[in-house]
């Protein structure tokens, strides 16, 4: 089988091919390494790990030969460089962690390797996962493999979304079969929409946060980026599970998500929240949203309009809670124990010099916002009030789930935009998360899948939001929607083209 055919396989198809001995894991992994080399201009990886990948692939072939395969044996995967990987540099895309090599493995990646997955490398991201375009990385901007075929963006390099932009770009360009990302306010789903792939944020607590570099501890959640809903089900099954090392990890069974994909949507109620229909929504996104509802209706689901009245407060609430937690989490980076150190005339001068040189503008901005809202005299007025609103947002969702089983919304308010746009306007950048943040504030599972192209030939995503720990139903509805949408387009800049 030709290399380009190998890189174009889904995880599900590759698992079948590996078990049928149609090709080896060594061949599959080498094809992706070669494709990655050819697509280095995308800057999707901070640290490629080809030697480790080949060693892991050889071990996978041995496991396949002895019928000891796990869920992901031999499958090449990209890992967002926010997950600690033992013996491999972990940077969070920040200068302040330059040179840091963890002596331990994150629980999520340990689960993946236990299931036979193969690490291709550490994927690029917005610094400390703070961003919606993957333009804040110390290691450079990531490029979306999609290009506009017409309109004002034709000929321009586009952002992949963020913060998991490197992961999304790698999957879309066929230089990884799947990737692990993190989602705090939309950092898996929004880049999935921009890059035309599937991206899923599980329920908060479904996947362990241990060994994942923290941004906002009450929001961060690991999840998969793949090229199909079935692949997302396979990866989530391999990633998820209770972890006694993480106090927020929930001790409940992990279902067979792949088997659950066969469940019918007939009789399910799909809610359409009227508050997501914003005044300046592009007609193409509104039309795709309506088409998605019609596809599910034709599959036997009932479409009902519901109301989430506090939705409009989710984004401002998020940009109080998340920076507050970030300012606390990032206080540990002081130049003393690991990473960058800028020596000063005394300890305080060393702290200040290290943090000024080590953190980029966006990270510094969020630290300052967070420190302000946690400071004396402002804690009650901002942070405490935001937490109360957050509780009310979660109550809103619980109420509507007595009326419906899942929600259908757009994923993002636009398709991908050009690199360089919105960089001088933080508020415009933050608005990219307007449709994804509410589910994050409520801790609910949500999934984005590609459902169409806009007039410029760029992918648009639809988002499904489910009830807590009901990922199985969410994935089955997504499978039905994916079948109806029949999205088979691919980026122009593809490693498999």
Helices and strands as residue ranges (DSSP letters): H 3-7, H 11-19, H 25-38, G 40-42, E 45-48, H 50-65, E 76-80, G 95-97, H 107-114, E 118-123, G 127-129, H 165-172, E 178-183, H 189-195, E 198-201, E 221-226, H 229-239, H 257-260, E 269-273, G 274-276, H 283-298, E 302-306, G 311-313, H 314-329, G 330-332, H 347-358, H 361-374, I 379-384, H 385-400, E 406-410, H 426-430, G 431-433, H 437-442, E 446-453, E 459-465, H 471-485
